[in-house]
Amino acid sequence: MPPGGTGGRVSAAARLREAVRWDARSVGRAARAAWRGPGRERDLLVQSLKAAAAALLAWLLAQVWLGDPMALMAPWVALVLVQATVYSSVVQGTRQFAAICVGALVASGAQAVTGDTTGALALSVPVLVLLSNWPRFGDQGIYAATTAVFTIATGTVSAVAVGHRLGQAALGAVIGIAVNALVLPPIHLRDVRENLSALARETGDLLRTVAGDLREGEWDGQTAVGWVGASARLQDRLEALRSARGWSTESLRLTSGLLRGLHRAPTKALPPAEEDERFARITGHVTALTRTLAVAADERRTPSAPDAAVLRCYAELLELLGDSCGAEADRLVGDGTREDPLLDERTEAVMRELHERLQEGLREHAGRGAARAAVLGTLLLQAENLWAELDGGERPR
């Protein structure tokens, strides 16, 4: 059998079947998640149904009830204006209507000048495609060119026809925005809480992972590189949190208390933005901690790792700090009744004892040379910073 023959076709067919099965499983998981309760999947389902309903309502109003023969524009505009937030619907609607007006007017002018469909397209479309990049239009500028194509291709470029199209666009915009604002208005509060909780949990997991490796004593440069990579992923989660915060803030604009009451699921108040900044500092300390360990594991660098006994003590402290992060994650998604381990007197006493032992170890390492003390001092500083952030800003003494 020649290379790349039947075997290659079989392999490609197997990959295609696997891709189809994976997609089918993804759809199934999304459907089950939407059925089970509030979440991103149900949000997507509701917004999709709202967009379809807005388009159908605009078609019925324009074509059936008003009898407009050029009713295509109304459902088209209504469909695309059911955006992720009410504020976005209003902004995008304004931009899109302006683009449609420009497209219809330029198309009419080009038709009047050339008197020919092809000539009008050749004259107007290049200008409108270039104009679509104007920042004032945002991502709605392309509608100027598409409107011109529809207007010229249908041969309806009279003043009455242009007026009909602009009227239909305005009607569709009103319907799309009204449906989005009045029917289960999209208010995105859940994503902030979930991302903040996930950031706290993943930070705690990383601290416990580092603690476990240090305690066992079987870690090297490759292990430390893995820790640094995991801390970089925390930065990705932090960016997702900031994005979710922006969406949540925008979703509360132009939605009154009454409209929020129409939301499809009860929502808790957003965690304050200060929590985002606090965990940004926490992840920064974790990143510095893992990089310090990576430097200590590099045989080509001067600073060396602390003694195994001191690292085991440090690992115990990191374990407790990781537990505190986990408790923060539970608090954010739970009812808030679970106590933070750092607020437990026995746990705090253990941490203070570990801190004192680490300070003694630092003094011993300093007596044996600055290079050995440098790593332990940096690690201790980052642990103190984490402790302060997780314990309400009070720095351990």
N, C-alpha and C positions, 0 to 999 in steps of 0.2 A: 504494500500500500504506500503510495507516495506521501512524503511529508506534507502535512497540512491538508490531507484529503478527507476521507470519511471520519477519521479520528478528530480532526479539527472541527468538522461540522457537528459531530456528536457533542464535542465539548461546548461549542457555541450554543447548541440547542439546550444542553443541560444548564448552562449559565442563564439562558433566557427563562427556562422553567423555574429556576431558583429565584430569579428576579421577580417573576410574576407571583410566585408563592409568597415571597417576602412582602411585596406590595399588598397582596390580599390579606396577609396577617396584620399589616399595619393598619389597613382600613378596618379590619375587624376589631383591633384594639381601640382605635379611635371611636368606633361606633359603641363599643361597650363602655368606654369612658364617658361618652356623651350621655348614655342611658343611665349610668350610675349616679351622676350628680354634677353639680357645678364644677367647671374647669375650663381649660383652654379649648378642649374639643367641643363642649357644649356652646361656648361663646362663638366658635366658628360656625357651628350649625345654625345658631340663631341669626347671626349676621347674614349668612347665605340666604336663609329663608326670608329675611327682611328685604334683602336686595331684590329677590325674585318677586316678592309681593309688591314692592314699590314699582317695579317695571310693569307688572300686570295692571296695577291701579292706574298708572299713567297712560297705558294703552287704552284701557276702558274709558277713561275720562276724555282722552284726545280723539280716539277713533270712533268709539261707539256712541258716547254721549254728545260730543261736540261735532262729530262727523267730519273731522279734518282729514282730507286725503293725504296729507304729509305728516302723519302722526308718528313716524319712525323716531324723530328726534326726542320726543318726550320720554318714552320708556328707556331709550338708550341713556339719556342723561340721568334719569332717576336711578337706573341700575348702578351706575358707577359712583354715585354720590352717597351710597350707604357705606360710609367709611368707618374706620375703626373707632373714631370718636366723633361726637357732635361738632366740636370745634373744627375738626378736620373737614367734615362735610360742608360746613359754611365756607371755610377758606377755599377748599377745592371747588366748591360750587361757583363761587365768585370768579375764580380764575378761569374755570371752564366756560362759564357764560361769556366772559370777556373774549376768550379765544374763539368761541363760536361766532360771536358778533363780528370779530375781525375777519374770520374766514369767509363768512357769508357776504360781507360787504366787498372784500377784495375780489371774490369770485364774481360777484355781480359787475364790478367795475371792469374786470378782465373780459367778461363776456360782452359787455357793451363796447369795449374798445376793439376787440378782434372779430366779434360776430361769428365765431367758430368755436366748437367745443374743444378741439385739440389745441388750438391757439390759446384759448382761455386757460386750459390746464397748464400749458407750457409757460404761460406768462405768470400765473398766480402761484402755482404750487412751489416752485423753487424759492420764491420770496417768503412764503408762509412757513416752509420747513426751516428756513434760516431764522425767521422770526420766532419759531417755537422754542429756540434756545434762550430767549429773553428770560432772565431770572424772575421777572415779575409774574410770568405765567407758571413758574414752578414746573411740575411734571405734567401740566395740563396743556402746554403750548401746542402739542401735536394735534389737538382737536381743531386748531385753526386750519391746518392743511386738510384733514379728513373732511371737515365741513365743506371746504371749497370743492373737494372731489365729488362729494355727494350732490352738492348744489349744481355744479356744472354738468355732471353725468346724467342727472335726471332732467336737464333742460329747463329747470324752473329757476330762472334768475330775474324774474320781474320783481318790482317793488312789493307787490302783494305776496309773492312766494317767499321772498326774503323775510318779510314781516311774519309770515306763518312760521317759518323755521325758528326765528328768534322767539316767538311766542311759545312755541312748543318746547324749546330749550328752557325757557324760564319756568314753564309749567312743570317739566320734569325735575328741574332743580328744586323747586318748592316741595314737590311730592317726596323726592328722595331725602331731603333734609328733614321734612316733617316726620316721615316714617322713622328715620334714625333717631330723632329726638324724642318722639312721643311713644314709640312702641319699644318697650324694654331697652331704654337708652344704654349704650355700652359704657360702663364705668369700670375701669381696670384698676381695682385695688388689690386683687388677689395676687397678682404677679409680683408685686413688691414684697409682700410678706413671704411668699414662697421662695423668691430668690435670696432674700435676706436670711431666711432660715437655712436654705441650702448652703449659703456661704459660711454660716456659723458651723454647720454640721461638717462640711468638708474641711474647714480649718481644724476642727477638733480631730477629725480622722487623721489628717496629716500629722498633727502633733503626737497622736498616739502611735502612729506608724514610726515616726522618728524615735520616739521613746522606746518602742519595742526593739528596734534595731540597735540602739545604743546599749540597752540593757543586756542584750545577748552578746554584744561585743564583736559581732561578725558583720562589720560594715567597712566599705572601702570607697574609693573614688567613684566607682560606678553606682554604688548605692546612693552616695551623696548627690550625684547628678540626677538620679531619679527623684530625690527630694526636691531639688531645685526645679525640675520640670513640673512636679505636682504643685509647687508654690506659684509657678507661672500660670497654671490652670486656675488657681484662685483669683488671679488678676482678670482672667476671662470671665469668671463668675461675677466679679465686681463690676465689670463693664456691663454685663447683662442686668445687674441690679440697677445701675444708673440709667440704663435704657428703660427699664420697667418703671422707674421713678418718673422719668419724663412722660411716658405714656399715661401714667396714673394722674399726674398733675394736669395734663392736657384733657383727660377724660372728664375732669371735674369742672372744666370751663364750660360756660353756657348751659350748665345743667343745674337747675334750681333744686331746692329741697323736694319739691313735689315730683319732679322728673326722677330724682334719685330714688324716690319711693316706688317708682314703677320698675325699678331694676329687677332683673329676673332672679336674683338671689340676694339674701341679706349679706351685707358686707361689714366687716369690722373697720374701725378707724385705721388709717395708715400708720405704720410705725413712723416716728418722727425722722426727718431727714438727718438728724444728728446721729442716728443709729448707723446710717450708711457711712458717714465719715468715721465713726468709731471703728467699724469693721474694716474700713479702708486702712486705718492705722494698724489694726491688728494684723491684717494680711501683710502689710509692709514689714512689721516686726518678724513675722514668720519667714518671709522671704530673706530678710537679712540673716536670720538664724541659720537657715539652710545653706546660704552662700558661705557663711563662716565655716560651717562643717565641711563644705566642699573644698574650701581652701586648706583646712586642716588635713584633709584626706589626700591632698595632692603632694606627692613626695618631692616634687620639684620646688615647692614653696617653703619658705623658712618657718612660718608658724607651724607648730605641731599640736596634735590632739592632746587633751588632758589625759591624766591617768584613768584607767578603767574604773577604779572605785569612784572617782569623782563623776565620771560620765554616768555611772549607774544612779548616783544620787540625782544628777541633773535629769536623767530619764524619768525618775519618779515625779519630779516637779513638772516636767512636760506632760506626763500622764494626767496629773490633776488639772492642769490648765486645759488640756484637751477635753476632759470631762466637763469642765465649766463651759466650754464652747458648745458641747452637746446639749447641756442644760439650756443654754441661750436659744439654741435651735428649737428645742421642745417648747420653750416659753413662747416663742414667736408664732408657732402654729397651734399650740394648745390653749388651755384656758388660763395659763399663767399661774397656776397654783403650785407648780413644782419649784422647790427652792433651788437656788443656785448653789452648787457645792462650795463656792468661795464664801458664801454667807453662813455655812455650817461651821460652828466653832471648832469642832474636832478636826475637820478638814483644814481649816485655816491654821490651826496649831501645827498640824503636820507640815504644811507648806512653809511656815515660818522656821520650823526646825530644819527642814531641807535647805532653806535659804541661808541659815546660819552655817550649816555644814559646808555649803558651797563657798561662802565667804572665807571660811577657814582654809578650804582647799585652794582658794585664790591666793591667799597669803603664802601658803606653802609653795605654790608654783612660782610666785614672784621671787622667792628666795633662791630658786634654781635657774632663773633666767627670764628675761623679758619675753622671749619668743614663746615659751610655754604658757606664760601668764596671759599673753595677748588673746589667744583663742578663748580661754575660759572666761576672761573678763568680758569679752564681747558677747559670749553666750549668756552669761549671767545678766548683762545689761538688757539683752533682748527679752529674757524671761521676766525681768522686773517690769519692763515696759508692757508686756502682755498681761501680767498680773494687775498692773495699775489700770489698764483699759477694761479688764474684765471685772474689776472690783470697784467700779465707780470712780476711778481716777486717783485712788489713794495708793501711793507708791510704798512698797514694802521697805521696812527699815532694817 
